[in-house]
Amino acid sequence: MRNNRKTIAAGAGAAGLLGLGLYFSVPAFADDPAPSPSPTAHAGKGHPGKGHPLRRARALRGVHGEATVKRKDGFHLATWQRGKITAVSATGVTVRSDDGVSWTWTSDGKTHVRENGEKSSLKGLAGGDQVLVAGERSGGTRTARLIRVPRHR
């Protein structure tokens, strides 16, 4: 009888873990469908980045973070920060988050700057601007891929 109880308990635990795994993985797969091969997939239907992870991350209201992501060419350290610009230079920006963390971001030819929903440039940014910066970190260098100044509400 004792072995029977252990077997039942182990089976119930395994079923619980399987259910928990499905609870978290199925919505993730269903939420981000494969992109359509059609060149007109986004014509007139809102922002083309609708399924982009940063769009969902904005809703979390976090101030900064990093995640290791796997791409075709290997693993990369994706990083992001929300805060105010404390310095702007020809090569990047320094941003300070509400919790006091200050990171310097370099920019390159792949950096996209958006202000109030429109294309902008690094020269258009000023100290005190509230921004969301996203990019990659390699060693101690953070390279911005996107610097976004949100619309004022």
TORKOLMI-222482 format. One record per atom (N, C-alpha, C, O, CB): residue number from 0; atom name; y, x, z. Coordinates in steps of 0.05 Angstrom, whole numbers. Glycine has a CB too. Layout:
<recs>
REC    n  atom   north    east      up
REC  NUM    CA       Y       X       Z
...
</recs>
This chain:
<recs>
REC    n  atom   north    east      up
REC    0     N     -24      16       0
REC    0    CA       0       0       0
REC    0     C      25      17       0
REC    0     O      45      10     -13
REC    0    CB       0     -19      24
REC    1     N      24      40      14
REC    1    CA      48      57      16
REC    1     C      55      70     -11
REC    1     O      78      71     -18
REC    1    CB      43      79      37
REC    2     N      35      78     -26
REC    2    CA      40      89     -53
REC    2     C      52      68     -71
REC    2     O      69      74     -88
REC    2    CB      14     100     -65
REC    3     N      43      44     -68
REC    3    CA      53      22     -85
REC    3     C      83      18     -80
REC    3     O      98      14     -99
REC    3    CB      38      -4     -78
REC    4     N      93      19     -55
REC    4    CA     121      16     -48
REC    4     C     138      39     -59
REC    4     O     160      34     -69
REC    4    CB     124      14     -17
REC    5     N     127      63     -58
REC    5    CA     142      86     -69
REC    5     C     145      83     -99
REC    5     O     166      90    -110
REC    5    CB     127     112     -62
REC    6     N     124      74    -112
REC    6    CA     125      70    -141
REC    6     C     145      49    -148
REC    6     O     160      52    -167
REC    6    CB      97      63    -152
REC    7     N     145      27    -134
REC    7    CA     164       6    -139
REC    7     C     193      15    -134
REC    7     O     211       9    -150
REC    7    CB     158     -19    -121
REC    8     N     197      30    -112
REC    8    CA     224      40    -106
REC    8     C     234      60    -127
REC    8     O     257      59    -135
REC    8    CB     224      54     -78
REC    9     N     216      77    -136
REC    9    CA     223      96    -157
REC    9     C     230      82    -183
REC    9     O     249      89    -197
REC    9    CB     200     117    -162
REC   10     N     214      62    -190
REC   10    CA     219      46    -214
REC   10     C     245      31    -213
REC   10     O     260      30    -233
REC   10    CB     196      27    -219
REC   11     N     251      20    -190
REC   11    CA     277       5    -186
REC   11     C     300      24    -188
REC   11     O     321      18    -200
REC   11    CB     277     -10    -159
REC   12     N     297      48    -176
REC   12    CA     319      68    -178
REC   12     C     324      77    -207
REC   12     O     347      80    -215
REC   12    CB     313      92    -161
REC   13     N     302      82    -221
REC   13    CA     304      91    -249
REC   13     C     317      69    -266
REC   13     O     334      74    -283
REC   13    CB     277      98    -261
REC   14     N     309      44    -261
REC   14    CA     321      21    -276
REC   14     C     351      19    -270
REC   14     O     367      12    -288
REC   14    CB     306      -5    -270
REC   15     N     358      23    -245
REC   15    CA     386      22    -237
REC   15     C     403      43    -251
REC   15     O     425      38    -261
REC   15    CB     389      25    -207
REC   16     N     392      68    -252
REC   16    CA     406      90    -265
REC   16     C     408      84    -295
REC   16     O     429      90    -307
REC   16    CB     392     116    -261
REC   17     N     387      74    -307
REC   17    CA     388      67    -336
REC   17     C     409      46    -341
REC   17     O     425      47    -360
REC   17    CB     360      57    -346
REC   18     N     410      25    -324
REC   18    CA     430       4    -327
REC   18     C     458      15    -324
REC   18     O     476       6    -339
REC   18    CB     425     -18    -307
REC   19     N     462      32    -305
REC   19    CA     489      44    -300
REC   19     C     497      61    -325
REC   19     O     520      60    -333
REC   19    CB     489      61    -275
REC   20     N     478      76    -336
REC   20    CA     484      92    -360
REC   20     C     491      74    -383
REC   20     O     510      80    -398
REC   20    CB     460     109    -367
REC   21     N     477      53    -387
REC   21    CA     483      34    -409
REC   21     C     510      20    -404
REC   21     O     524      16    -423
REC   21    CB     461      13    -412
REC   22     N     516      14    -379
REC   22    CA     541       1    -372
REC   22     C     565      18    -381
REC   22     O     585       7    -391
REC   22    CB     543      -4    -342
REC   23     N     563      45    -378
REC   23    CA     585      62    -385
REC   23     C     584      71    -415
REC   23     O     605      75    -427
REC   23    CB     585      86    -368
REC   24     N     561      74    -426
REC   24    CA     559      85    -453
REC   24     C     562      64    -475
REC   24     O     575      70    -496
REC   24    CB     533      99    -457
REC   25     N     552      40    -472
REC   25    CA     553      20    -493
REC   25     C     582      12    -499
REC   25     O     589      12    -523
REC   25    CB     538      -4    -485
REC   26     N     600       6    -480
REC   26    CA     627       0    -487
REC   26     C     642      23    -500
REC   26     O     659      18    -517
REC   26    CB     642      -9    -462
REC   27     N     635      48    -493
REC   27    CA     648      70    -506
REC   27     C     641      72    -535
REC   27     O     659      78    -552
REC   27    CB     640      96    -492
REC   28     N     616      66    -542
REC   28    CA     609      67    -570
REC   28     C     620      42    -585
REC   28     O     628      45    -608
REC   28    CB     578      68    -573
REC   29     N     620      20    -573
REC   29    CA     630      -4    -586
REC   29     C     660      -4    -589
REC   29     O     671     -17    -607
REC   29    CB     622     -29    -570
REC   30     N     675      11    -571
REC   30    CA     704      11    -571
REC   30     C     715      28    -594
REC   30     O     738      24    -602
REC   30    CB     714      21    -545
REC   31     N     700      48    -604
REC   31    CA     711      66    -624
REC   31     C     693      66    -649
REC   31     O     677      85    -652
REC   31    CB     713      95    -612
REC   32     N     695      46    -666
REC   32    CA     678      45    -689
REC   32     C     684      67    -709
REC   32     O     705      79    -708
REC   32    CB     681      18    -703
REC   33     N     665      73    -726
REC   33    CA     668      94    -746
REC   33     C     691      86    -765
REC   33     O     694      62    -771
REC   33    CB     642      98    -762
REC   34     N     707     106    -773
REC   34    CA     730      99    -791
REC   34     C     720      89    -818
REC   34     O     699      98    -828
REC   34    CB     748     124    -794
REC   35     N     736      72    -830
REC   35    CA     730      61    -856
REC   35     C     736      81    -877
REC   35     O     757      95    -876
REC   35    CB     746      35    -860
REC   36     N     719      84    -898
REC   36    CA     725     103    -919
REC   36     C     747      93    -938
REC   36     O     756     108    -955
REC   36    CB     700     108    -935
REC   37     N     756      69    -935
REC   37    CA     776      57    -952
REC   37     C     803      71    -948
REC   37     O     812      74    -925
REC   37    CB     778      27    -948
REC   38     N     817      79    -970
REC   38    CA     843      92    -967
REC   38     C     864      72    -957
REC   38     O     886      81    -948
REC   38    CB     851     104    -993
REC   39     N     860      46    -959
REC   39    CA     880      27    -950
REC   39     C     872      14    -923
REC   39     O     881      -8    -917
REC   39    CB     883       5    -972
REC   40     N     856      28    -908
REC   40    CA     846      17    -883
REC   40     C     868      11    -863
REC   40     O     865      -7    -846
REC   40    CB     826      36    -870
REC   41     N     891      26    -865
REC   41    CA     912      22    -845
REC   41     C     937       9    -857
REC   41     O     957       6    -843
REC   41    CB     919      48    -833
REC   42     N     936       2    -882
REC   42    CA     960      -9    -895
REC   42     C     968     -35    -882
REC   42     O     954     -55    -882
REC   42    CB     955     -14    -925
REC   43     N     992     -34    -869
REC   43    CA    1003     -58    -857
REC   43     C     989     -68    -832
REC   43     O     994     -91    -824
REC   43    CB    1003     -80    -877
REC   44     N     972     -52    -820
REC   44    CA     958     -61    -796
REC   44     C     964     -44    -772
REC   44     O     946     -36    -758
REC   44    CB     928     -60    -802
REC   45     N     989     -38    -767
REC   45    CA     997     -23    -744
REC   45     C     994       7    -747
REC   45     O     992      17    -769
REC   45    CB     980     -32    -720
REC   46     N     993      20    -725
REC   46    CA     993      50    -725
REC   46     C     966      60    -732
REC   46     O     945      50    -723
REC   46    CB    1001      60    -697
REC   47     N     965      81    -750
REC   47    CA     939      91    -758
REC   47     C     923     105    -736
REC   47     O     899     108    -739
REC   47    CB     942     111    -781
REC   48     N     936     112    -714
REC   48    CA     922     125    -692
REC   48     C     911     106    -671
REC   48     O     906     113    -648
REC   48    CB     940     144    -678
REC   49     N     907      80    -679
REC   49    CA     899      59    -660
REC   49     C     874      67    -644
REC   49     O     873      61    -620
REC   49    CB     895      34    -674
REC   50     N     855      79    -657
REC   50    CA     830      86    -643
REC   50     C     830     113    -631
REC   50     O     810     122    -620
REC   50    CB     807      84    -663
REC   51     N     853     127    -632
REC   51    CA     855     154    -622
REC   51     C     853     155    -591
REC   51     O     864     137    -578
REC   51    CB     881     167    -631
REC   52     N     839     175    -580
REC   52    CA     835     176    -551
REC   52     C     862     177    -535
REC   52     O     863     167    -513
REC   52    CB     819     200    -544
REC   53     N     883     189    -547
REC   53    CA     908     191    -532
REC   53     C     920     163    -528
REC   53     O     934     159    -508
REC   53    CB     927     209    -547
REC   54     N     916     145    -547
REC   54    CA     926     118    -544
REC   54     C     914     105    -520
REC   54     O     928      92    -504
REC   54    CB     921     101    -570
REC   55     N     888     109    -516
REC   55    CA     875      97    -492
REC   55     C     883     112    -467
REC   55     O     885     100    -446
REC   55    CB     845      98    -496
REC   56     N     888     138    -469
REC   56    CA     895     154    -446
REC   56     C     922     146    -435
REC   56     O     927     149    -411
REC   56    CB     895     184    -453
REC   57     N     940     137    -452
REC   57    CA     967     129    -443
REC   57     C     965     107    -423
REC   57     O     981     105    -404
REC   57    CB     984     120    -467
REC   58     N     946      89    -426
REC   58    CA     943      67    -407
REC   58     C     934      76    -379
REC   58     O     938      61    -360
REC   58    CB     923      47    -419
REC   59     N     924     100    -377
REC   59    CA     914     109    -351
REC   59     C     937     118    -332
REC   59     O     933     119    -308
REC   59    CB     895     132    -355
REC   60     N     960     124    -343
REC   60    CA     984     131    -328
REC   60     C     980     157    -312
REC   60     O     995     161    -293
REC   60    CB     991     109    -309
REC   61     N     963     174    -320
REC   61    CA     960     200    -308
REC   61     C     983     218    -315
REC   61     O     998     213    -334
REC   61    CB     933     213    -315
REC   62     N     986     241    -300
REC   62    CA    1008     259    -306
REC   62     C    1000     284    -321
REC   62     O    1016     295    -336
REC   62    CB    1021     267    -280
REC   63     N     975     293    -318
REC   63    CA     966     316    -334
REC   63     C     936     318    -331
REC   63     O     924     307    -312
REC   63    CB     979     342    -325
REC   64     N     923     331    -350
REC   64    CA     894     334    -349
REC   64     C     883     351    -371
REC   64     O     897     358    -390
REC   64    CB     881     307    -350
REC   65     N     858     358    -369
REC   65    CA     843     374    -389
REC   65     C     815     364    -392
REC   65     O     803     353    -373
REC   65    CB     843     404    -381
REC   66     N     804     367    -416
REC   66    CA     777     359    -421
REC   66     C     765     377    -442
REC   66     O     778     385    -461
REC   66    CB     775     329    -430
REC   67     N     740     384    -438
REC   67    CA     726     400    -458
REC   67     C     714     381    -479
REC   67     O     699     362    -472
REC   67    CB     703     418    -446
REC   68     N     720     385    -504
REC   68    CA     711     368    -526
REC   68     C     695     385    -546
REC   68     O     701     408    -550
REC   68    CB     735     354    -539
REC   69     N     675     372    -558
REC   69    CA     659     385    -578
REC   69     C     667     377    -606
REC   69     O     670     353    -611
REC   69    CB     629     379    -573
REC   70     N     672     396    -623
REC   70    CA     679     391    -651
REC   70     C     659     406    -668
REC   70     O     641     420    -658
REC   70    CB     708     400    -657
REC   71     N     662     402    -694
REC   71    CA     643     415    -713
REC   71     C     643     445    -710
REC   71     O     622     458    -714
REC   71    CB     650     408    -741
REC   72     N     666     457    -703
REC   72    CA     668     486    -701
REC   72     C     664     497    -672
REC   72     O     670     520    -667
REC   72    CB     695     495    -711
REC   73     N     655     479    -654
REC   73    CA     650     488    -627
REC   73     C     664     472    -606
REC   73     O     674     450    -612
REC   73    CB     657     517    -624
REC   74     N     666     483    -582
REC   74    CA     679     470    -560
REC   74     C     708     478    -558
REC   74     O     715     501    -562
REC   74    CB     664     476    -533
REC   75     N     725     458    -551
REC   75    CA     754     463    -547
REC   75     C     763     451    -521
REC   75     O     751     432    -511
REC   75    CB     770     452    -571
REC   76     N     784     462    -510
REC   76    CA     795     451    -485
REC   76     C     820     435    -492
REC   76     O     842     446    -496
REC   76    CB     802     474    -465
REC   77     N     817     409    -493
REC   77    CA     840     391    -499
REC   77     C     855     386    -473
REC   77     O     843     383    -452
REC   77    CB     830     363    -511
REC   78     N     881     387    -475
REC   78    CA     898     384    -451
REC   78     C     922     366    -457
REC   78     O     931     365    -480
REC   78    CB     907     412    -441
REC   79     N     933     353    -437
REC   79    CA     956     336    -441
REC   79     C     973     335    -415
REC   79     O     963     342    -394
REC   79    CB     947     307    -448
REC   80     N     998     328    -419
REC   80    CA    1016     327    -396
REC   80     C    1038     306    -401
REC   80     O    1048     304    -424
REC   80    CB    1029     355    -390
REC   81     N    1046     292    -380
REC   81    CA    1068     273    -382
REC   81     C    1088     282    -361
REC   81     O    1081     288    -338
REC   81    CB    1058     243    -375
REC   82     N    1114     284    -369
REC   82    CA    1135     293    -351
REC   82     C    1161     296    -365
REC   82     O    1165     285    -387
REC   82    CB    1127     319    -338
REC   83     N    1180     311    -352
REC   83    CA    1206     315    -363
REC   83     C    1209     344    -373
REC   83     O    1198     362    -361
REC   83    CB    1228     310    -342
REC   84     N    1223     347    -395
REC   84    CA    1228     373    -406
REC   84     C    1248     388    -388
REC   84     O    1269     377    -382
REC   84    CB    1238     371    -436
REC   85     N    1240     412    -380
REC   85    CA    1259     429    -365
REC   85     C    1271     451    -381
REC   85     O    1292     462    -374
REC   85    CB    1244     440    -341
REC   86     N    1258     458    -404
REC   86    CA    1269     479    -422
REC   86     C    1258     474    -450
REC   86     O    1235     467    -454
REC   86    CB    1261     507    -411
REC   87     N    1276     480    -470
REC   87    CA    1268     478    -498
REC   87     C    1276     505    -511
REC   87     O    1298     515    -506
REC   87    CB    1282     454    -513
REC   88     N    1258     516    -526
REC   88    CA    1264     541    -541
REC   88     C    1255     537    -570
REC   88     O    1245     516    -577
REC   88    CB    1250     565    -529
REC   89     N    1259     557    -586
REC   89    CA    1251     555    -615
REC   89     C    1221     555    -618
REC   89     O    1211     547    -638
REC   89    CB    1264     579    -630
REC   90     N    1207     564    -597
REC   90    CA    1177     566    -599
REC   90     C    1162     547    -582
REC   90     O    1138     547    -582
REC   90    CB    1169     594    -591
REC   91     N    1176     530    -566
REC   91    CA    1162     510    -550
REC   91     C    1179     497    -529
REC   91     O    1204     499    -529
REC   91    CB    1139     523    -537
REC   92     N    1166     484    -510
REC   92    CA    1179     469    -488
REC   92     C    1165     475    -462
REC   92     O    1141     482    -461
REC   92    CB    1180     439    -494
REC   93     N    1180     471    -440
REC   93    CA    1168     472    -414
REC   93     C    1171     444    -402
REC   93     O    1193     432    -403
REC   93    CB    1182     493    -395
REC   94     N    1149     433    -391
REC   94    CA    1149     405    -381
REC   94     C    1140     406    -352
REC   94     O    1122     420    -345
REC   94    CB    1130     387    -398
REC   95     N    1155     390    -336
REC   95    CA    1148     388    -307
REC   95     C    1139     359    -302
REC   95     O    1154     341    -307
REC   95    CB    1172     396    -289
REC   96     N    1115     356    -291
REC   96    CA    1104     330    -284
REC   96     C    1115     320    -257
REC   96     O    1126     336    -242
REC   96    CB    1073     330    -283
REC   97     N    1112     295    -251
REC   97    CA    1121     283    -226
REC   97     C    1109     296    -202
REC   97     O    1121     296    -180
REC   97    CB    1116     254    -226
REC   98     N    1085     307    -205
REC   98    CA    1072     320    -182
REC   98     C    1080     349    -178
REC   98     O    1069     363    -161
REC   98    CB    1041     318    -185
REC   99     N    1099     359    -195
REC   99    CA    1109     386    -192
REC   99     C    1096     407    -210
REC   99     O    1105     430    -210
REC   99    CB    1105     395    -164
REC  100     N    1075     400    -225
REC  100    CA    1062     419    -243
REC  100     C    1080     424    -267
REC  100     O    1090     405    -279
REC  100    CB    1034     408    -252
REC  101     N    1085     449    -273
REC  101    CA    1102     457    -295
REC  101     C    1086     474    -315
REC  101     O    1075     495    -307
REC  101    CB    1127     472    -285
REC  102     N    1083     465    -340
REC  102    CA    1068     479    -360
REC  102     C    1087     486    -384
REC  102     O    1104     469    -391
REC  102    CB    1044     463    -370
REC  103     N    1084     509    -395
REC  103    CA    1098     517    -419
REC  103     C    1080     512    -443
REC  103     O    1057     522    -443
REC  103    CB    1108     546    -418
REC  104     N    1090     498    -463
REC  104    CA    1075     492    -487
REC  104     C    1087     506    -511
REC  104     O    1111     505    -515
REC  104    CB    1074     461    -492
REC  105     N    1071     521    -526
REC  105    CA    1081     533    -551
REC  105     C    1077     513    -574
REC  105     O    1061     495    -572
REC  105    CB    1066     559    -557
REC  106     N    1093     516    -594
REC  106    CA    1091     499    -618
REC  106     C    1086     516    -642
REC  106     O    1093     540    -642
REC  106    CB    1116     481    -622
REC  107     N    1074     504    -662
REC  107    CA    1069     518    -687
REC  107     C    1072     498    -710
REC  107     O    1083     476    -706
REC  107    CB    1040     531    -688
REC  108     N    1063     505    -734
REC  108    CA    1066     488    -757
REC  108     C    1050     462    -755
REC  108     O    1056     443    -770
REC  108    CB    1058     503    -781
REC  109     N    1031     461    -737
REC  109    CA    1015     436    -734
REC  109     C    1026     417    -713
REC  109     O    1014     396    -709
REC  109    CB     986     444    -727
REC  110     N    1047     425    -699
REC  110    CA    1058     408    -678
REC  110     C    1074     385    -690
REC  110     O    1092     389    -707
REC  110    CB    1077     425    -659
REC  111     N    1068     361    -681
REC  111    CA    1082     337    -690
REC  111     C    1100     327    -668
REC  111     O    1091     324    -645
REC  111    CB    1062     314    -699
REC  112     N    1126     323    -674
REC  112    CA    1145     313    -654
REC  112     C    1153     285    -662
REC  112     O    1161     281    -685
REC  112    CB    1170     332    -651
REC  113     N    1150     266    -644
REC  113    CA    1157     238    -649
REC  113     C    1177     229    -628
REC  113     O    1172     233    -604
REC  113    CB    1132     220    -649
REC  114     N    1199     218    -636
REC  114    CA    1219     208    -617
REC  114     C    1226     179    -625
REC  114     O    1235     174    -647
REC  114    CB    1244     226    -617
REC  115     N    1222     161    -606
REC  115    CA    1227     132    -610
REC  115     C    1212     122    -634
REC  115     O    1222     105    -649
REC  115    CB    1257     128    -614
REC  116     N    1188     132    -638
REC  116    CA    1170     123    -660
REC  116     C    1176     135    -687
REC  116     O    1162     129    -706
REC  116    CB    1173      93    -662
REC  117     N    1196     153    -689
REC  117    CA    1203     166    -714
REC  117     C    1197     196    -713
REC  117     O    1195     207    -691
REC  117    CB    1233     161    -720
REC  118     N    1193     208    -736
REC  118    CA    1190     236    -738
REC  118     C    1215     250    -727
REC  118     O    1237     241    -732
REC  118    CB    1183     246    -767
REC  119     N    1211     272    -713
REC  119    CA    1233     288    -703
REC  119     C    1225     317    -704
REC  119     O    1205     324    -718
REC  119    CB    1240     280    -674
REC  120     N    1240     334    -691
REC  120    CA    1234     363    -691
REC  120     C    1239     373    -663
REC  120     O    1250     360    -646
REC  120    CB    1251     378    -712
REC  121     N    1230     398    -659
REC  121    CA    1234     411    -633
REC  121     C    1264     413    -626
REC  121     O    1271     411    -603
REC  121    CB    1220     439    -633
REC  122     N    1280     417    -647
REC  122    CA    1310     419    -642
REC  122     C    1321     393    -632
REC  122     O    1342     393    -618
REC  122    CB    1324     427    -669
REC  123     N    1308     370    -637
REC  123    CA    1317     344    -629
REC  123     C    1311     338    -599
REC  123     O    1321     318    -589
REC  123    CB    1306     323    -646
REC  124     N    1296     355    -586
REC  124    CA    1289     351    -558
REC  124     C    1310     363    -540
REC  124     O    1322     383    -547
REC  124    CB    1261     362    -552
REC  125     N    1313     352    -516
REC  125    CA    1333     362    -497
REC  125     C    1321     362    -469
REC  125     O    1302     347    -463
REC  125    CB    1359     346    -498
REC  126     N    1332     378    -452
REC  126    CA    1324     379    -424
REC  126     C    1328     351    -412
REC  126     O    1348     338    -417
REC  126    CB    1339     400    -409
REC  127     N    1309     343    -395
REC  127    CA    1311     316    -383
REC  127     C    1297     294    -398
REC  127     O    1292     273    -387
REC  127    CB    1339     309    -379
REC  128     N    1289     300    -424
REC  128    CA    1274     280    -439
REC  128     C    1247     275    -426
REC  128     O    1233     295    -419
REC  128    CB    1271     288    -469
REC  129     N    1239     250    -423
REC  129    CA    1212     243    -414
REC  129     C    1194     246    -438
REC  129     O    1199     234    -459
REC  129    CB    1211     214    -401
REC  130     N    1171     261    -435
REC  130    CA    1154     265    -458
REC  130     C    1124     263    -450
REC  130     O    1117     264    -427
REC  130    CB    1159     292    -471
REC  131     N    1108     259    -471
REC  131    CA    1079     262    -469
REC  131     C    1071     284    -488
REC  131     O    1077     282    -512
REC  131    CB    1063     235    -475
REC  132     N    1059     305    -478
REC  132    CA    1051     328    -495
REC  132     C    1021     330    -495
REC  132     O    1009     328    -473
REC  132    CB    1064     355    -485
REC  133     N    1009     334    -518
REC  133    CA     980     336    -520
REC  133     C     974     360    -539
REC  133     O     988     364    -559
REC  133    CB     967     310    -530
REC  134     N     953     374    -532
REC  134    CA     945     397    -549
REC  134     C     920     410    -539
REC  134     O     902     397    -529
REC  134    CB     968     417    -550
REC  135     N     919     436    -542
REC  135    CA     896     452    -534
REC  135     C     904     475    -518
REC  135     O     926     485    -520
REC  135    CB     880     461    -559
REC  136     N     886     484    -500
REC  136    CA     891     508    -485
REC  136     C     870     529    -492
REC  136     O     846     523    -493
REC  136    CB     890     502    -454
REC  137     N     879     553    -497
REC  137    CA     861     575    -502
REC  137     C     871     598    -483
REC  137     O     892     609    -487
REC  137    CB     862     584    -532
REC  138     N     854     604    -464
REC  138    CA     863     624    -443
REC  138     C     886     612    -427
REC  138     O     883     590    -416
REC  138    CB     872     650    -456
REC  139     N     908     625    -426
REC  139    CA     931     615    -411
REC  139     C     952     602    -430
REC  139     O     974     595    -420
REC  139    CB     944     638    -396
REC  140     N     946     600    -455
REC  140    CA     966     589    -475
REC  140     C     959     561    -482
REC  140     O     937     554    -490
REC  140    CB     966     607    -500
REC  141     N     979     543    -478
REC  141    CA     977     515    -486
REC  141     C     992     511    -511
REC  141     O    1016     517    -513
REC  141    CB     987     496    -463
REC  142     N     979     502    -532
REC  142    CA     992     497    -558
REC  142     C     994     467    -562
REC  142     O     974     453    -562
REC  142    CB     976     510    -581
REC  143     N    1018     457    -566
REC  143    CA    1023     429    -569
REC  143     C    1016     420    -597
REC  143     O    1023     433    -617
REC  143    CB    1053     422    -563
REC  144     N    1001     398    -599
REC  144    CA     995     386    -625
REC  144     C    1013     361    -629
REC  144     O    1019     353    -651
REC  144    CB     965     378    -628
REC  145     N    1021     349    -606
REC  145    CA    1038     325    -607
REC  145     C    1057     326    -583
REC  145     O    1049     331    -560
REC  145    CB    1021     299    -606
REC  146     N    1083     322    -589
REC  146    CA    1103     318    -568
REC  146     C    1115     291    -574
REC  146     O    1128     288    -595
REC  146    CB    1124     342    -568
REC  147     N    1113     273    -556
REC  147    CA    1122     246    -561
REC  147     C    1143     238    -539
REC  147     O    1137     238    -515
REC  147    CB    1099     226    -561
REC  148     N    1167     230    -549
REC  148    CA    1187     219    -531
REC  148     C    1184     188    -535
REC  148     O    1189     178    -556
REC  148    CB    1216     229    -538
REC  149     N    1177     174    -513
REC  149    CA    1172     145    -516
REC  149     C    1198     130    -521
REC  149     O    1220     139    -515
REC  149    CB    1159     134    -491
REC  150     N    1195     106    -533
REC  150    CA    1218      88    -537
REC  150     C    1229      80    -510
REC  150     O    1214      76    -491
REC  150    CB    1209      63    -553
REC  151     N    1255      78    -509
REC  151    CA    1268      68    -484
REC  151     C    1266      38    -483
REC  151     O    1271      24    -503
REC  151    CB    1298      77    -483
REC  152     N    1258      28    -460
REC  152    CA    1255      -1    -457
REC  152     C    1276     -13    -440
REC  152     O    1277     -37    -436
REC  152    CB    1228      -8    -445
</recs>
